[in-house]
């Protein structure tokens, strides 16, 4: 009944699948840091650059400016920029 356990390839594939699923489920959604980000950490100059970039529709530039100014990761910076005007 459990003959598949005798194959190291299948065992390895199963382990990779389980680890991938587990790691993927922990990486979903914005981090706690992005959800609780303190906007006062952004310098006035960076805030102005971000506002200008967003007005021009240059979301990537806004994310880049935020990351440079605050040290946030890409995913967290994108999450902050997505919530910027809300």
N, C-alpha and C positions, 0 to 999 in steps of 0.2 A: 504494500500500500504506500509506503514512503520510499520507494526505490529512487525517486528523484534526489533524495538527500545524499545518495552515494556519488553524485556527479559534482565535482568541485566547481565546474563552470556554472552549473545551475545555482549552486549555493552562493557563489560570488555574484552572479547576476541578481539574485534575490536580495543580497545585502546591499548592493549598489542601489537597487530600486527603493528599498526601505529608507536608506540614508538620504537619497535624493528627495523622496517624498517628505521626510521629516525636515530637511533643510529648507525645502521650498515653502513649507507651511509656516516656518518661523520667520521667513524673509518677507512674507506678504504684508502689505500695508506700510504706512509711514511709521517711522520709529517714534518712540516716546519723545525723543529730543525734538523732532520736527513738529509734533502735535503741541508741545508746550514751549515752542520757541519764543524767546523774549525779543520782540522787535526792537527794543532799545539797544540791543547789541550791535545793530547796524549803524555804521557811521553816517553822519548827515550827507557827506559827499556820495557814499555808496547808495544811500536811499534815493538821492536825486538821480543818479545814473540808472538805477533800477526803474524808477518812475518813467524816465525818458525812454528807456528801452521798451517798457510795456506799452507806452503810448504809441510807439512806432511799430509795435507788433513783433519786436525782436525778443521773444521769450528766452531764447537760448543765451542771448547776451545778458539778460537780467539774471538768469541762473548763474552764469559765469561770474558776474559781479558779486552776487551774494556769496558764492563759494569762496571767492578770493578774500572778501572782507571778513567773513565769519569762520571759515574753516569747515563749514558743513560739507557733508558728503553729497554726491550727486542726487541721490534719491530724496534726501531730506531737503536739500535746496529746492528741488523741483516741487516738492510738496508745499513748501513755504510760499513759493512764487504762485502756485496754483490757487492758494488761499489769499493772496495778497490783497485783492480789492474787495473781499467779502466782508 
